[in-house]
Amino acid sequence: MKSIVRSAFMAMVTLGLGVGTTAPAMAAPDSPSLVICYTTGSVNVREAKKATESMLRVLETIGKWSEGTFTSHFVTGVKACERVFNNEKPHFIIPSLGFYLQHGGRDRLVPLAQPRVKGASTDTWRVMVRKGTHDSLDSLKGGKLGGTLVSEPLFLEKVVFRGAVKPEEHFKLRHSKRALRPLRDLAAGRLDAVLVNDQQFQALGSLPFGKDLEAVFTSKPLPLPGVFADTTRSSKRDRGRFGKAMVAFCGHPEGKSFCELFGIDGFEPVDPSAFSEVRALWNK
């Protein structure tokens, strides 16, 4: 259970991947800002705010900005993220992959840095079921699919399932703010399947019922979204500085302890082709 909670918090702060709460840091009204959108579960917003502010202060030091240059907004839920993105006009954002694809068209959002976790900068999503109950997505038609990852059905359809099913028609979607609850419901037979990412999948080994679950669907590797810049709001110079600061973050003494705590190997410059495949799938 602790590993799931820690994984969720780490994902919140660094990967971008619940409900309508905003926690802005204090700064001048015209300060450049960073928005972190956490759309995959429940989190303590006060703790998230502290972690975000700590991260920004280190980035300001690395990038040689004055302390307090940046303000931050931590939001939970897709709608809250859209509202803050439109109203606060942030220069930089850590979104979900689905949010990036929906709002980053025509190169509006450009990737600056990707997190690397356990040597990988990709994620894999799986549909888990109780052993012996289902053997394919087809056999789950009409069943209840739960989890923290089902709040963006169009992204699931186009990118995760690659058009194989339309989630809102094929399943009865049951979104959860907590990672553990839907897994317990699956084990107890209250759900037919749960969609999990790599971190949640790896944490199953610590659960007493983990051995009773199996995957009937495994996605192709998905790029971890990381940090993006809005080209309509940020300058080319600041994009370069912020991207370099993110890449250097885990090498900084304070940044290193932060990265070690949350299991991040580091941040790396984004391969120009990293998002090409998912963008092509989205634009079909």
Summary of the structure (lengths in Angstrom):
residues: 284
radius of gyration: 18.6
end to end distance: 38.6
largest distance: 58.8
contacts: 977
relative contact order: 0.19
helix: 42%
strand: 21%
